[in-house]
Amino acid sequence: MYFGRVKTYIIIILAIANVMSAALLGWKYYGAYGAYGAERQAREDLITLLREKGAAVTDLPMETAARYVTERDIDAERAAAEALIGACGVTDVGGGIYSYQGEGGTATFRSGGRFEINIGGGGMTFPAGEQSRGEICKKLMDDMGFAGYTDDFTDNGERITFGQMNDKNPVFNTRAVFGFAEDGRLESVSGLWMAAAARPADGALCKSAGAALLILADSGEGNMEIEEIRLGFRLRAVTPSVSGLTPEWRVLRADGECHYIDAFEGVIVTAED
């Protein structure tokens, strides 16, 4: 009889525990889905507000980003030059400018990431084979140590242009441009490039896509249909040896016009380098 009561009590206790666990689990999922529902509703309300202000958009990305910094790497710059023009001497011209000269050509690297490499001897002839010249340029980018380049390069016949990525987002003003002569020889590689890896500057995160579009809508741009809004960065020199990567929102309109909005300062910036 005694053991029968104990067994009954154990069954009751386990039943209560199961009910409590189910209740806690249900509350947990209710809270999670309730928060998701509230967030989704807030986003839909913001999309409605933007439409009323003349900025028609179907969805808003939820990502954000921090500022980054990168330090100049003179050794990496020299390695990039030597990958194309071979062994060379270097001259510190001053003002953050280093000039490299060799039998294979000349190269100039400036603070802030701007560079130009001119190949001597009439340029570089690409070997015949199955590889496209775009694939060969990718190999040259690897040889130069130019990491983080985009696979979707552009080729207009005279130039092949690569962009650069940081933390899976594009750096809007960086590019490496391969310039070709009429006979197909590679004559130069130039552009603006982040040679060293970047690191987060602080923990602060930038404004959201919705906030950026509100700024654009209130700027007097008028009615516009937003085709894409993309988070990226802009590379700018801070000191002769340090550059910063500032998050920006790029807004592409259906009419082809493009706007850039500083994701921290909340101001519209121009697209130039």
Number of C-alpha atoms within 10 A of each C-alpha: 6 6 8 9 10 11 12 10 12 12 12 12 12 11 12 12 12 12 12 12 12 12 11 12 12 12 13 12 11 12 12 12 12 13 12 12 12 12 12 12 12 12 17 15 12 19 21 16 14 20 17 12 18 19 23 20 20 13 16 17 13 10 12 17 22 19 21 22 20 22 21 21 16 16 10 15 23 21 15 22 31 23 15 23 21 16 16 17 12 14 11 10 11 9 9 13 15 19 21 21 20 17 13 20 23 23 27 21 23 21 22 24 23 18 21 19 24 22 23 17 10 13 19 18 12 14 10 8 7 7 10 12 17 18 13 13 20 18 12 15 20 15 16 19 16 19 17 20 22 14 12 10 17 13 14 7 11 13 17 18 21 23 22 23 17 18 14 10 14 21 25 22 18 23 21 23 22 20 19 19 15 8 8 15 15 23 19 22 23 19 20 21 22 27 22 18 14 17 16 15 14 10 10 12 14 22 21 18 24 19 15 24 26 18 15 23 20 13 11 10 10 11 13 18 15 20 16 16 22 16 24 25 28 21 23 19 17 15 13 15 16 16 21 23 24 22 28 31 27 25 22 18 18 12 10 9 10 16 16 24 24 21 27 19 12 19 15 18 12 11 13 6 13
